[in-house]
């Protein structure tokens, strides 16, 4: 199993827009990706940073999902993608 870890900065003056983007676009598109297993989207307590951990069945599926995010978020968006990384899941509990 492989994970795509994404970090983002969130515009704290536009929380509704950021939440709408997540639930209306990001989660549906990600969960429809080939090899998707499960995903977790989190934000810091001050709502200024986001982190997602999305699990995929194979390295190829995770790499394809990460590449699809390569363009980041649109300019002027309430969320700015900071990094995307593919990691192998070595242990789970």
N, C-alpha and C positions, 0 to 999 in steps of 0.2 A: 504494500500500500504506500502511496505517496501523497504528500500534502503540498498545497499551494498556500504559502503564507503571504498575505498582502497587508501592507501598512499604509495608512492614509492620514492626512491632516483634514480636520473638519472645521468649516467656518462656523464658529459658535453663534454667529448672529443669524444663521440660516438653518436652524435645526430641523424644521419641518421639511424643507427642500432636500436636505441630506437624507432624512428618513424616507421620504417618498422615492428618492433615487434608489435607495437600498432595497426597499420592499417592492417597488414597481418595476425595476429594471435588473439590478444586480442579482438578487436572489433567484428570480425566475430563469434568467439566462444561464446562471451558473449551474443550477440544479438540473437544467435540461442538457448540459454538456455530456458528451460521451464519457462513460467511465465514472461519472459522479457517484460518490458513495454517501457523503454527508458533509455538512458545512456548519460553521459557527462564526457569527459576526459579532464583534464586541466593540465597545467604545469605552474610553477612559471616563472616570467619574466626573470630570469637568467637561466632557463631551467634545474635547478638542482633538482627540486622536481616535482612529479606528484600527482594528486589527481583525483579519479574518483568517481562519484555518479551514481549508476545504480539502476533503479527502477524496482521492481518486483510486480506482482499482489498479492502475498501472502507471509506470513512469511516463509512458507515451501519452496517456490521457492527461496527466498532470502537466506535462510540458506543453501540450496543445492548449490547455486552458490558460496557462501562464502566458503563452505567446499571444493569445486572444486579448489579453489585458495589456499587452505591450504598448499600446497607444496611450494608456492612461485615461484620465477623465477629461471631458471637454474643457477648454479654457473658460474661465468664469464660473465654473461649477462650484457648488457648495462643498465639494469634497475634492481633494487633490491627492492622487496616488503618489506615494513616496517610494515604495519598493514592492517588488514581486519576486518570490523565491520558491523554488521547488526543493522539497526535502524528503528524504526517505523516512518513513515511519519505522522505527526499529523496535519499539516496545509500546504496548498499550495495556491499560488496566481498566 
